[in-house]
Amino acid sequence: MKRNILWAPWRGVYVNEKKREGCIFCPPYEEVSPEERPILFFDDKVMVMLNKFPYNTGHLLIAPVRHVAEIEDLEDDEALAMMQMTQRCLKILKGVLEPQGFNVGFNIGKVAGAGYPDHLHLQIVPRWEGDVNFLTLLGDVRLASHHYLEVYQKLKPYFRRSEGS
């Protein structure tokens, strides 16, 4: 039986990564290295993290700080903070990465694809013309064009600035 092999030795970092105890979206956020959790922003209501295992370059995760699994269990101020942060993230991504479109949404529950079904999170996936190619269609493989730490360094300064910047 002939097998096609796609060599990606850099993926060894992800495969061999030690899993963090507890929820990746919950505090503490301070003094956490971007290699462990690439957190771009947090305040008392919402946090933003770059996905280390992205569907595409710049894949962001927005979560309420409070550990909650369902949209209907969000407090009004948490829901508002998440939507305001979604708007801010889209503006930042448009300015820095210049995608041609986005997928924005929630995977609620394990059967819906939520990697962390106990902590609600919204995903923003930047899209470019032709970003889904034969690898995705034939091999169920995604190709991220930049390492997540490189993208983190590009985006982080924009999350340090005030909302009006």
Backbone torsions as a table, in degrees:
resi	resn	phi	psi	omega
1	MET	NA	123.7	179.4
2	LYS	-82.9	135.2	177.6
3	ARG	-120.7	138.2	171.9
4	ASN	-91.4	129.9	-178.3
5	ILE	-114.9	127.7	173.9
6	LEU	-102.3	110.0	-178.5
7	TRP	-82.4	126.5	176.3
8	ALA	-144.3	71.1	-174.4
9	PRO	-60.6	-26.0	177.7
10	TRP	-64.1	-21.0	178.3
11	ARG	-69.3	-14.9	177.9
12	GLY	-56.7	-32.4	176.5
13	VAL	-58.5	-44.2	-178.2
14	TYR	-72.3	-42.4	-177.0
15	VAL	-64.0	-40.1	-176.2
16	ASN	-91.2	2.6	-177.8
17	GLU	-63.9	135.9	175.7
18	LYS	-73.0	135.6	-179.6
19	LYS	-77.5	136.1	179.2
20	ARG	-72.0	139.4	174.3
21	GLU	-71.4	138.0	176.9
22	GLY	82.2	-165.4	-175.1
23	CYS	-85.7	131.7	-179.7
24	ILE	-68.4	-18.9	-177.2
25	PHE	-93.7	-9.7	-175.9
26	CYS	-92.0	154.2	174.6
27	PRO	-56.4	160.3	11.0
28	PRO	-84.6	150.9	178.7
29	TYR	-109.2	-27.9	-178.0
30	GLU	-69.8	148.1	173.9
31	GLU	55.2	33.4	175.1
32	VAL	-105.2	128.8	-178.0
33	SER	-71.3	148.7	176.8
34	PRO	-62.9	-23.9	176.0
35	GLU	-67.0	-34.4	179.1
36	GLU	-80.0	-53.2	177.6
37	ARG	-144.9	107.9	-177.4
38	PRO	-76.3	72.4	-177.7
39	ILE	-80.9	122.9	-179.5
40	LEU	-92.3	-30.1	-174.7
41	PHE	-160.1	147.4	166.9
42	PHE	-156.8	149.8	169.8
43	ASP	-141.1	-155.4	-176.4
44	ASP	-79.1	-8.9	-177.2
45	LYS	-118.1	-33.4	-168.9
46	VAL	-144.1	151.7	174.2
47	MET	-132.5	154.0	178.5
48	VAL	-128.0	131.2	180.0
49	MET	-133.9	142.1	173.0
50	LEU	-78.1	133.7	-179.8
51	ASN	-72.0	123.9	178.7
52	LYS	-74.5	-18.1	-179.9
53	PHE	-124.4	66.4	-166.9
54	PRO	-75.0	151.5	167.4
55	TYR	-73.1	-27.1	179.7
56	ASN	-159.0	162.7	178.7
57	THR	-56.8	131.7	177.7
58	GLY	85.6	12.7	-178.9
59	HIS	-64.1	114.1	-177.9
60	LEU	-105.4	152.2	175.9
61	LEU	-123.5	125.6	179.4
62	ILE	-116.4	126.3	-176.3
63	ALA	-136.2	150.1	171.0
64	PRO	-69.1	150.4	177.4
65	VAL	-66.1	-39.8	179.1
66	ARG	-69.2	137.3	-179.6
67	HIS	-75.2	102.4	-177.9
68	VAL	-141.6	140.9	-173.8
69	ALA	-98.4	-24.7	-171.1
70	GLU	-118.6	142.0	177.7
71	ILE	-57.3	-42.1	-176.0
72	GLU	-68.9	-10.8	177.0
73	ASP	-94.2	-2.2	176.2
74	LEU	-69.6	142.2	168.8
75	GLU	-72.8	155.9	-178.4
76	ASP	-56.9	-41.1	-178.6
77	ASP	-69.2	-29.5	175.9
78	GLU	-70.4	-43.6	178.7
79	ALA	-62.6	-43.2	177.9
80	LEU	-62.8	-44.1	180.0
81	ALA	-61.8	-39.3	178.7
82	MET	-65.3	-42.3	-179.8
83	MET	-69.9	-38.9	176.8
84	GLN	-64.2	-39.6	178.1
85	MET	-68.6	-34.9	175.9
86	THR	-60.4	-44.9	177.5
87	GLN	-59.8	-46.4	-179.6
88	ARG	-61.9	-44.3	179.7
89	CYS	-62.2	-41.9	178.8
90	LEU	-61.5	-42.0	177.7
91	LYS	-62.3	-43.9	-179.8
92	ILE	-64.2	-47.9	-179.7
93	LEU	-61.9	-41.1	177.7
94	LYS	-60.6	-41.3	-178.0
95	GLY	-73.8	-35.3	-173.3
96	VAL	-93.3	-48.4	-174.5
97	LEU	-99.5	-16.3	177.8
98	GLU	54.0	49.1	176.0
99	PRO	-69.2	162.4	179.9
100	GLN	-95.2	-7.6	178.8
101	GLY	-173.9	-178.8	-178.3
102	PHE	-146.2	150.8	160.0
103	ASN	-106.8	126.6	179.9
104	VAL	-129.5	126.8	178.7
105	GLY	176.0	179.5	-179.8
106	PHE	-111.9	142.0	164.7
107	ASN	-108.4	109.2	-174.6
108	ILE	-107.0	115.8	-178.0
109	GLY	93.8	150.9	-177.7
110	LYS	-60.2	-41.9	-178.4
111	VAL	-67.6	-17.7	177.4
112	ALA	-91.2	2.2	176.5
113	GLY	100.0	7.4	179.6
114	ALA	-69.9	119.0	177.7
115	GLY	-70.5	-27.6	176.5
116	TYR	-129.5	79.2	-173.0
117	PRO	-67.2	-16.8	-178.2
118	ASP	-86.5	-8.8	178.5
119	HIS	-131.2	108.8	-179.6
120	LEU	-53.9	136.9	174.6
121	HIS	-153.5	143.6	178.5
122	LEU	-99.3	139.9	179.8
123	GLN	-110.5	136.1	171.9
124	ILE	-118.0	117.9	-179.9
125	VAL	-116.8	108.4	175.3
126	PRO	-63.5	146.1	-178.6
127	ARG	-131.4	145.6	176.2
128	TRP	-129.8	150.4	175.6
129	GLU	-54.6	126.7	177.1
130	GLY	82.9	8.8	-178.3
131	ASP	-74.3	-14.7	171.6
132	VAL	-102.8	119.1	-174.7
133	ASN	-130.2	-161.8	-175.9
134	PHE	-61.1	-30.2	179.2
135	LEU	-60.5	-43.8	179.5
136	THR	-68.9	-44.1	-175.6
137	LEU	-70.0	-41.4	-174.9
138	LEU	-96.1	-34.1	-172.1
139	GLY	-116.9	4.3	-176.8
140	ASP	52.6	46.2	-177.7
141	VAL	-123.8	136.2	173.2
142	ARG	-106.5	147.6	179.1
143	LEU	-118.8	111.1	174.9
144	ALA	-89.3	129.1	-172.7
145	SER	-79.6	-15.6	-179.5
146	HIS	-136.3	146.0	175.9
147	HIS	-66.1	144.5	-175.1
148	TYR	-60.7	-32.0	179.1
149	LEU	-69.6	-32.3	175.3
150	GLU	-65.5	-43.2	178.8
151	VAL	-67.1	-40.4	177.4
152	TYR	-55.7	-47.3	-179.6
153	GLN	-62.6	-34.5	178.2
154	LYS	-70.6	-38.4	-174.1
155	LEU	-86.3	-33.8	-171.6
156	LYS	-51.9	-44.0	-179.2
157	PRO	-59.1	-29.9	-178.4
158	TYR	-75.5	-20.5	177.5
159	PHE	-89.2	-12.1	175.5
160	ARG	-81.5	-25.9	-177.2
161	ARG	-75.4	158.1	178.7
162	SER	-68.3	163.4	-177.1
163	GLU	-53.9	-37.2	-175.3
164	GLY	-78.0	-9.3	-175.9
165	SER	-78.6	NA	NA
